Amino acid sequence: MNHKNKSKKIISRSELSEELLGFGEKMAKDEPLKKDALKMLAKADEYNWIHQTSWFGEPILNLPQDMFALQDIIFRTRPDYIIEVGVAWGGSLLFYSTLMEILGGKKIIGIDVYVPDDLLTRINSFKMLSNRIEWIIGSSIEQKTIEKVKKILRNSKNTMIVLDSDHTHKHVLKELKLYSEFVGLGKYLICGDTIVNDIPEQKHRPRKWGPKDNPKTALDEFFRQNDRFEIDTNLENKLLLTCNPNGYLVAIKD
């Protein structure tokens, strides 16, 4: 018996993609919606909502929307190396490694000024996932850290970078200049927490950075000095909620 419903027409996969791109573009132009979304995110941040996400039991400290955006990038670009600057509780390292276990890839480099012993023990307990994680404990902008990164990469530029450490203008600008050199054509550099520029000062969680001194101000200056990257607007259009507005950069030149 033929159970097919001949009266039902299903659009093709390519048609669906085009349709979704169009909706994303329209949503990105809906200023009242964007304003409401930003207001909601800023209010929820007072309760550390952004920090509620975890992977395999370890906190990620990022929005699920942004983690799915990173998954999309990794699937499309297949980096051999992922460098995360500012690892926090390590959940994102496990997330990247899980994807690499399926999609392929060589190493994940986690850089931070301080990594507690108990965190190393927990992350290292994941065996095949932790085997591809390389730790560098030290300042992301120190020359000895950069030399360690170069030694691991061995001149490869098939690399994705996620910058999510000290969010002051001066520090992020230095990171952008240093780590952009590791990113080859078509690969991504993600500048985290550019949203700091758009939300009220976080009085509930005091930080050195704020509306006039943050990753977005550093990114603006970086763009004035560097023409190798452009913002992936198609990716950002569909997120609505993101900690990294204008922060998903793709290399358009070698």
N, C-alpha and C positions, 0 to 999 in steps of 0.2 A: 504494500500500500504506500502510495506517495503522500507524505505528510507535508510537503512543501506548500507554503502559502504563496501562490503565484501572483497574488494581488499586492503583496508587500514588496516595496522597492527599498533596498539598503544601499546607501551611498558607499562609494569606494573608500579605501583607506586614505588615498591621496586627497579625495574630496573632503573627508573629515578633517585632515590636517589643515587644508585651506580654510575651512569653515572656522576652525578653532583659532587660527591666526587672526582671522577677521574679528572674532569676538574679543580676542585679547587686545587688539588695537582699539576697539570701541571702548572696552573697559578702561584702558589706560587714559582715555580722554574724558572719562566720567569723573570730573573733579569733585562733585559732592560725595560720590562713593569713596574716592581715594581719601578725602578728608575724614570721612567717618571711620574708615579702616585705620588710618593713622591715629586718630583719637582713641579708638578702642585698644590698639596695640600699646600706646603710651600709658593708658590707664591700667591695662592688664600687667604691664611691666612693674607696677608698684607691688604686685604680688609674685614677682619673679616667674611669671607665666612662661616667658621665653626659656627659662632654665628647667622646665618640666620634662623636656624631651630626653629620652635615653635610648641606647642601643645595646642589646644584650646585657642590660642591667647597669650599664655605666652612663652617667649623665653626658649629654652632648652640649647643652647650653646654647641651643640654637632652635629656630623655628622649624617644624616639619616641612613647611613650604620651601625653605632654603635648602634643607637636606635633600628634598626631592629634586630641586634645581641642580644640585651638585651631582646627584645620581644621573640626571639627564645628560649633563656635561661629560661625565665619565663614560657613559654608554656610547655617546656619539664620538668622542675623541680618543678613547682608549689610551690614556697616558701610561707610560711605563713607570713614571714616578709621580707621587703626590707629596708635596711639601706643605705641612700645616704649621704655621708659626703661631704659637699659643695653643697648647693642647688641652688646657684645663683638666678635666677628669678623664680624658682619653676615649670617651665613647665614640667620637667622630673618627678616631684612628681605626677602631674596630669596624665602623661603618664602611670606611674606604676599603679596608682589607677584605671584608665580606664581598664587596663588589669585584675586587680584583681576583678573588678566589673563583668567581664565575666567569669574568670577562678577560682575565689575564692582566699582567702587570708585574713589575719587578719589586719595587720598594716604596714604602711610605715612610717619610721622614718627619718625625715630630720634634719640634724645637720649642723649648721653654726655659726660662731662667731657673725654674724650680720644679722638680718632679718628685713627689713623696715616694718613699720606698714601698709603702703599701699599695700605691697606685701601680708602680712597676710590677709588683707581685701579681696583682689582679689581672692586668692586661696581658702579662706574660703567661698566664694560666690558660689562655685560649689556643695554645699550641699552633696549629697551622695558620691561624689568623695573626697571631703575634710574631710568627717567624719572619714575616716580611716587614715588620716595623723596626725602623732604626731610630734611636733616640739621640738627640743632641741637646745636652743641658748647658745652657749659656745664653747670653744675649744674642738676639737674632741679627743685630747689626755689627757685632764684633767681627773682625777679620778672621779670627781663628774659627768662628762658626761657619763663615762663608767658605773657608778652605775645606772644612769637613764636608760641607754640602757638595762642593766640586769633586771631592774624592769619591763620593758615592755615585754622583751622576755620570762621571767619566765622559764629560762633554755632551751628554744627551740633552736635547731640548724638547723631548717628548714628555713634557712635565706640566702638571697643574699645580698652581700655587694658591694657598688660602692664607691670607694675612688676618690674624685675629688675636693680636697680643696687646701691647701698649697702644692705646688709641689716640695719643696726642699727635697733633699735626706734624711736628718735627720728626717723631719716631716713624710714623707711617710713611711719610715722604721718603725717608731714608730706606725703609723696607721696599717701597715701590721701585726705587731706583736700583737697588741691589738685586732683588729677586726677579724683576722683569727680564733680566739678562738670561735667566734660565728657561724662559718660555719661548718655544718655537712657533712658527706660523700655524695658525689654526688652533692653538692651545690657549688655555685660559689662566688668567690671574684674577682671583677674587679678593676684592678689598672689603673686609668685613666691617659691619656696624657703621656704615655711612649714615644710618638713620639717626645717629646722635645729633646730626646737624638739623634735623627736622622736628625733634621732640623737645619738650621742656627739659630744663636741667634736672638731672636725676638726684633730687634732694634726699630721696629714700635710700639711695646707694651712692654716696659721694665718690667722685672720681676726679682725676686730674684733667680730664677732657670735658668738653661741653659744646654748646652751639657754635662757638667761634673758633674752636680748637679741637679738631676731630678728624677722622679718616676722610670725610667728604671734602673738607678744606684742603687736605693734603692731596687728594685725588684731583681736585680742580687744578692745583699747581702742577701736578705731574703731567696732566694733559697739555698744559701750556708748554711743557718742555719736551714732550715725547709724543710722536705721531705713529708709533708702532701698534697702538691698540685702539679699539673702538668698543662701545658699550653694546652688549647683546640685547637690544631692545625687544626682540621677539620673545626671548626667554623671560625678561622682566615684566613684559606686558601681562603675562598670564598669572603672575604670582599674587598680585594685590597686597598680600601681607608679606613683607620681607624686611629683614634687618639690613639688607645690603642694596638699597636703591642706587642705581647707576654704578654698582660695584662689580658687576659681572663683565669682565673685560676679556675680549678675544684678540689675539695677535693677528694683525692683518698684513704685517711685514716681517721678514726675517731679521 
